[in-house]
Amino acid sequence: MSDASPSMNEAILQVEHLSMKFGGLVAIGDLSFQARRGEITALIGPNGAGKTTVFNCITGFYKPSEGMLTLNRRDGSSYLLERLPNHEIPARAKVARTFQNIRLFSGMTLLENLLVAQHNKLMKASGYTVLGLFGFSGYRTASAESIDLARHWLEKANLVDRADDPAGDLPYGAQRRLEIARAMCTGPELLCLDEPAAGLNPKESMALNELLMDIKDNTGTSILLIEHDMAVVMQISDHVVVLEYGRKISDGSPQAVRTDPRVIAAYLGVEDEEVETVLTEVGDEDVIEQLDTGPDSAHGPGTSSSYLAGPVTDTVGHSEGERVTVSRGASKAGQVDARSSAAAKPASPTKAKPKAKPAGAKSSAAKPTTKAATKSKTPGVTNRRGGRK
Amino acid sequence: MAVTASPERDIVATPVQRATREALYAGAIVLGLFVLFIGLKTDQNISNELILVQRWWLLFAVVVLTMVGRFVYIAHGQPFLAKQKIADIATGLLPDTVATRFFRLPYFIAAIAIVAVLALLAGSLDALLGPGLAGYARFARALAIIYALASVLFYFRSFIHAHFSALGIAALATYPVIVVLVLALYSGSMAGGFQGSLKWIDNFGIQILIYVMLAWGLNIVVGLAGLLDLGYVAFYAVGAYAYALLGTQYGLSFWILLPAAGAMAAFWGVMLGFPVLRLRGDYLAIVTLAFGEIIRLVIINWREVTNGSAGISGIPKVSFFGLMSFNVSDPNYIAKVLDIAQSGAYYKIFLYYLILGLCLLTAFVTIRLRRMPVGRAWEALREDEIACRSLGINTTTTKLTAFATGAMFGGFAGSFFAARQGFVSPESFIFLESAIILAIVVLGGMGSLVGIAVAAMVMIGGTEALRELDFLKQVFGPDFTPELYRMLLFGMAMVIVMVWKPRGFVGSREPTAFLKERRAVSGSFTKEGHG
């Protein structure tokens, strides 16, 4: 593997073999990745790739069908997120999140929003309401401290002037920043942001970037974010994971992911003609390295519902035994893979043949093969790959 | 012609044309509505047969009256209002200038004079004017009193607005004293004052305050936590029966049973809370409604314990903290201890202050809780439950505490109710009670203590006041019973308030914390909760 696997305490979040099935629909299939401490990890992918589902699994809104989610806290304790009740994930494992469609307490003021976020701390300080009801001083100091913390985050989010206005009165960009400030008031170690830059203008986007970089540098909070705005992703993230149809298609530094043909295919789609050019470009050394990051169709572990087990039919063996097909040939990244293995046919015909045939669902299986055969570079790709394994 | 106006622009209906059209529509609607209500009447003839009485003239009169009214309003009323700038175009409310024109010193003096003259002649009105005119004279007197009071309120409006809560509490605290003194002056003796005050303190004071307390209790569940509870009266019943049963069976004191009744109601609040935790909105409302009915049916059918529909009587009275009793036969009867004249009014006055104290306790706890994390969590739960969970708030316990706290105050009110009545039966805990309490919370403005208190005063006091309008009998004939119309007025008042102020009397929300200045949050931002 190209990435040296980070040691346990370096990874704040380890997602291992995560699967999430809704009835027959496989929203996430055998997803594994890591988010390293103190880094910004971006989770990207086309619409419907299952990014938000991953978030909902991490933050306990969904219970995953399979898999393990380990969160390692700074003090050395670690939590299995799939086993914690929903509300204990922010409280004990210190994972905070924001939502794709902003969920503020719109009838409460900005300050109140941030005070609600400090609920558990204040609850303890108020002796579970009893002591606070009788006005013990412990609660009063805790209350003053919580207001100071709220003021700190309002200043960071540049919203302190509007602290006493209702949250629903804020413009959209400010609401986004407030939601992040609210999440930070829970004192999280991992902050999960679901499309924080969606609907922001470039200026607001810049302000958001600064806020996120500030959080990363000054609080030591690691960030996991879903984002469609590639400018934001490329600018601030240290590590990018790409999903398509619930399967990981790429994983690495922003620069590496940007040039990954599978990512390009997933985002832009591939025409038959373009496959040629994509595959040609794939021929250069960097991209080949990238292609090697994950187990591939031909040599990977294979038979299970692993992400590339059936790139050509997109069929997943389901636990109840029914077969679920995500529209034949829908995965663009799968097509790229299928074509590269189809192109490899002359080199390893027996292995590639069953894979390549349904790939031709789009056009004819033979067409890319014959064309690819004329290109001298492509077989080399496959050879090298096979050689390294 | 240089100007070529398009024909459509020229056709602007004059007010008279518009009024004619509107009057025809109104007449058609009224005809459709009332053709069966007013046009036909079922009656019995001499041989007890059901016959149809046709009243086409009455129907005709109603339709014509409506048409004329609509015509006059559109043709003359609306242009007049527009010319006088009486109604504010933007808000639809009356601007200040109209009020200053309406409340003027000469009018005020005239109103006072009318009240004074008619009050002096109160005894001899019937003889002077005859029963019919005397009825109108009393009606005029009532209007003049209302006008005079409204003028005073209007004159001091800014002061009242600034110190509303303090003034309200002061007024409530001095209410029995004022009532007794005024009636004593009126009747000429202290004993007469106490005797006459019974109705005013019991029917108005205590009755309204019980509903204020119930509504403030329900406000925690509905107004703060946003959980629509249609079975709140069940907790009232639990509190009432807890005191009635334990008081009659074991002879325990009210002061021991008050917290016990509260605890028991809170327990049942949690019992109700558990199964409905996952329900929201309509589903929650239906289950809580069913819960209220279950409690009532259990009370009716569990005869061995609750004596069924016959109810429990002989519930012991509240003592003055064990020092003095309100039973005439007891050695420490209050009149004997203090060496004053015997009167039933002492107990009512004591009960008044007791329920006032309980109300203030409810208000104090609610205000305190709102500024504590649990109160903020309730409001956050109303705003967005999913966001609450994402912030680590345990929504289960938060909901249960809201149910338990609201139920506890319902239980307190219930045990007080049992002590005041001396008798409880399932009749008192029907669904209509829940509906009235909920209506008060919604009318007052969910979450606002002041608004809810005002709403309770208007709704309960208003319906009680309708019983007092006996002079209307002289106007409309002896068959007219004004209290039969109170539910109609109740409904009309609700419709009017909801049209004018959809968020209730006090729609804005007071923030629980502030950095620089406390600014009320407009009702348009707050949510009602989804259950």
Interface residues (C-beta under 8 A of the other chain):
Chain A: T59 G60 F61 N86 H87 E88 I89 P90 A91 A96 R97 F99 R103 L104 F105 S106 G107 M108 T109 L111 E112 L115 V116 A117 Q118 H119 N120 L122 M123 S126 T129 G132 L133 Y139 I147 R151 L154 V160 A163 D164 D165 P166 A167 G168 D169 R182 A183 T186
Chain B: V365 R368 L369 M372 P373 V374 R376 A377 E379 A380 R382 E383 D384 I386 A387 C388 R389 S390 L391 G392 I393 N394 T395 T401 R509 P511 T512 A513 F514 L515 K516 E517 R518 R519 V521 S522 F525 T526 K527
